[in-house]
Amino acid sequence: MTSLGAWELPEELRMVRETVRRFMENDVKPAEDQVPHDAYELPESLFRPLSDKARTLGLWGYRFPKQYGGGGLNLLGQAVLAEEAAKCRMGINIPACGAFGLDVPSPIFRGSQQQIERYAIPAIQAGKRVYIAISEPSGGSDPARAIRLKAVRRGNSYVLNGQKMWIGAAASAEWGLVFARTDPGAGRGGISCFIVDKNVKGLTMRPIPVIRSLSPYEMFFDNVEVPEENRLGEEGQGFALCDKFVVESRIPFSAGCIGVAKAALRIATEWAKTRETFNSKLADKQAIQWMLADSEMELRAARLLVWQAAWKCDLGQDAKIDSSIAKVAATETASRVVDRAIQIMGGLGVSKELPLERWYRELRVRRISEGPSEVHRMVVARHILRSGND
Ligand SMILES: Cc1cc2nc3c(=O)[nH]c(=O)nc-3n(C[C@H](O)[C@H](O)[C@H](O)COP(=O)(O)OP(=O)(O)OC[C@H]3O[C@@H](n4cnc5c(N)ncnc54)[C@H](O)[C@@H]3O)c2cc1C
């Protein structure tokens, strides 16, 4: 038996990672330096050359299935690339400034061929974000119980009435996936998923200002009519369609957090090597060295947890617990590391001269969205109480 290669990334993936690293350094960052600190997109003149180059490099839509025009990369590959693509100022929410295309929620690929052709493929080609609307004012942590948005069948349509809350990209997306209750008495099995077009009659929105500059939206459905052909999957199958999606989407989400934290640690490390206080460099002081060392150790551990969850998904194993563990480890570690990086930088750390304060604010959201840390801990605790620990 040999352990050779047991932990090393495949050669092919290391090469793609190098390509993305170079692209981020040489192309993305210089373009991003020309837009304001809190910008969430590049003007077309800066964006177009980036996306053209990404297409040439084969990186456009790397997350999506090959048969629909994506790169078909497995989850381990997605984790590795998401980490690198996050290493720019807008990288947590807009990886590589959108140069690889933005997120299209994977449940759409479980829809009919007609739905995929009409909605998924144009979204992949355009590289635009699509929203996914689950949370409501009644709560986001426990959506199976909290969803109140009603969808009532009328002829060949459904009529939607109610609200959604905290929905990212709701105003800019051409369409989104909306989860609504079709059977009030059926609990989790009473929720269905609908594809809702932009500008549909009866749908209004308002932005909710939050700690980061990118606002999510509150959505109001007032007799919004959705044709039956826009129901994704069977009636009552809304959550079943998403089971795989929620587990898998946490992997690039978590890897992105590690990417910005790595970038923050690099900034702080370089600074510590040159900044002097009390007659010596910051890097010579044990208090600073320990912050750097703890950050490196914690990030390596969190990254392995993310990769482990990805491996299990790629092997077709149940990764529900692993992806919860990875999500908590990555988001909490990244928050601590960026906080330490700010501390090492002193006043500069909280200034808008550097990306750190922006990452700090954006990472704070990440411990709540995609399931708050407490809910993931609950999932893990229930598992070990039921089945023991591995
Ligand atoms: C910026 C932003 C963007 C978002 N984007 C989207 C989106 O695109 N689509 C979407 O559907 N949703 C989105 N969300 C919603 C997000 O998923 C919810 O905010 C999250 O699930 C928590 O729901 P809640 O805010 O209703 O808090 P609640 O469910 O009321 O929970 C409040 C707090 O209680 C604690 N808690 C909850 N349950 C437990 C438990 N079992 N044990 C211990 N403590 C617990 C947690 O600390 C939690 O943060 C977004 C949120 C934000 C802030």
The ligand as an SDF file (V2000), in Angstrom:
LIG
                    3D

 53 58  0  0  0  0  0  0  0  0999 V2000
  -27.2890   39.7350    2.5280 C   0  0  0  0  0  0  0  0  0  0  0  0
  -28.1760   38.5360    2.5430 C   0  0  0  0  0  0  0  0  0  0  0  0
  -28.4350   37.8670    1.3520 C   0  0  0  0  0  0  0  0  0  0  0  0
  -29.3150   36.7780    1.3400 C   0  0  0  0  0  0  0  0  0  0  0  0
  -29.6220   36.1720    0.1540 N   0  0  0  0  0  0  0  0  0  0  0  0
  -30.6250   35.2600    0.1290 C   0  0  0  0  0  0  0  0  0  0  0  0
  -31.1110   34.7590   -1.1210 C   0  0  0  0  0  0  0  0  0  0  0  0
  -30.5960   35.1050   -2.1960 O   0  0  0  0  0  0  0  0  0  0  0  0
  -32.1430   33.8840   -1.0970 N   0  0  0  0  0  0  0  0  0  0  0  0
  -32.7410   33.4730    0.0510 C   0  0  0  0  0  0  0  0  0  0  0  0
  -33.6760   32.6840   -0.0090 O   0  0  0  0  0  0  0  0  0  0  0  0
  -32.3000   33.9310    1.2480 N   0  0  0  0  0  0  0  0  0  0  0  0
  -31.2740   34.8090    1.3110 C   0  0  0  0  0  0  0  0  0  0  0  0
  -30.8280   35.3050    2.5180 N   0  0  0  0  0  0  0  0  0  0  0  0
  -31.5140   34.8970    3.7320 C   0  0  0  0  0  0  0  0  0  0  0  0
  -30.6820   34.0220    4.6460 C   0  0  0  0  0  0  0  0  0  0  0  0
  -30.6090   32.7240    4.1170 O   0  0  0  0  0  0  0  0  0  0  0  0
  -31.3930   34.0750    6.0100 C   0  0  0  0  0  0  0  0  0  0  0  0
  -31.1560   35.3620    6.5490 O   0  0  0  0  0  0  0  0  0  0  0  0
  -30.8940   33.0150    6.9350 C   0  0  0  0  0  0  0  0  0  0  0  0
  -31.3070   31.7540    6.4990 O   0  0  0  0  0  0  0  0  0  0  0  0
  -31.4450   33.2340    8.3490 C   0  0  0  0  0  0  0  0  0  0  0  0
  -32.8110   33.4630    8.3230 O   0  0  0  0  0  0  0  0  0  0  0  0
  -33.4340   34.7110    9.1330 P   0  0  0  0  0  0  0  0  0  0  0  0
  -32.6810   35.9090    8.7880 O   0  0  0  0  0  0  0  0  0  0  0  0
  -34.8950   34.7080    8.9340 O   0  0  0  0  0  0  0  0  0  0  0  0
  -33.1100   34.3790   10.6640 O   0  0  0  0  0  0  0  0  0  0  0  0
  -33.9390   33.3940   11.5910 P   0  0  0  0  0  0  0  0  0  0  0  0
  -34.3180   32.1600   10.8830 O   0  0  0  0  0  0  0  0  0  0  0  0
  -34.9790   34.1680   12.2970 O   0  0  0  0  0  0  0  0  0  0  0  0
  -32.7900   33.0450   12.6430 O   0  0  0  0  0  0  0  0  0  0  0  0
  -32.1890   34.1170   13.4300 C   0  0  0  0  0  0  0  0  0  0  0  0
  -30.9750   33.5860   14.1340 C   0  0  0  0  0  0  0  0  0  0  0  0
  -31.3890   32.6210   15.0860 O   0  0  0  0  0  0  0  0  0  0  0  0
  -30.3870   31.6450   15.2440 C   0  0  0  0  0  0  0  0  0  0  0  0
  -31.0190   30.3230   15.0490 N   0  0  0  0  0  0  0  0  0  0  0  0
  -31.9090   29.9550   14.1100 C   0  0  0  0  0  0  0  0  0  0  0  0
  -32.2260   28.6500   14.2420 N   0  0  0  0  0  0  0  0  0  0  0  0
  -31.4920   28.1930   15.2900 C   0  0  0  0  0  0  0  0  0  0  0  0
  -31.3310   26.9210   15.9270 C   0  0  0  0  0  0  0  0  0  0  0  0
  -31.9790   25.8470   15.4930 N   0  0  0  0  0  0  0  0  0  0  0  0
  -30.5020   26.8330   16.9940 N   0  0  0  0  0  0  0  0  0  0  0  0
  -29.8360   27.9210   17.4340 C   0  0  0  0  0  0  0  0  0  0  0  0
  -29.9070   29.1300   16.8630 N   0  0  0  0  0  0  0  0  0  0  0  0
  -30.7150   29.2600   15.8150 C   0  0  0  0  0  0  0  0  0  0  0  0
  -29.2890   31.9530   14.2200 C   0  0  0  0  0  0  0  0  0  0  0  0
  -28.2560   32.6660   14.8600 O   0  0  0  0  0  0  0  0  0  0  0  0
  -29.9820   32.8450   13.2430 C   0  0  0  0  0  0  0  0  0  0  0  0
  -29.0610   33.7050   12.6050 O   0  0  0  0  0  0  0  0  0  0  0  0
  -29.9070   36.3430    2.5600 C   0  0  0  0  0  0  0  0  0  0  0  0
  -29.6030   37.0140    3.7540 C   0  0  0  0  0  0  0  0  0  0  0  0
  -28.7670   38.0870    3.7490 C   0  0  0  0  0  0  0  0  0  0  0  0
  -28.5000   38.7820    5.0690 C   0  0  0  0  0  0  0  0  0  0  0  0
  1  2  1  0
  2  3  1  0
  2 52  2  0
  3  4  2  0
  4  5  1  0
  4 50  1  0
  5  6  2  0
  6  7  1  0
  6 13  1  0
  7  8  2  0
  7  9  1  0
  9 10  1  0
 10 11  2  0
 10 12  1  0
 12 13  2  0
 13 14  1  0
 14 15  1  0
 14 50  1  0
 15 16  1  0
 16 17  1  0
 16 18  1  0
 18 19  1  0
 18 20  1  0
 20 21  1  0
 20 22  1  0
 22 23  1  0
 23 24  1  0
 24 25  2  0
 24 26  1  0
 24 27  1  0
 27 28  1  0
 28 29  2  0
 28 30  1  0
 28 31  1  0
 31 32  1  0
 32 33  1  0
 33 34  1  0
 33 48  1  0
 34 35  1  0
 35 36  1  0
 35 46  1  0
 36 37  1  0
 36 45  1  0
 37 38  2  0
 38 39  1  0
 39 40  1  0
 39 45  2  0
 40 41  1  0
 40 42  2  0
 42 43  1  0
 43 44  2  0
 44 45  1  0
 46 47  1  0
 46 48  1  0
 48 49  1  0
 50 51  2  0
 51 52  1  0
 52 53  1  0
M  END
$$$$
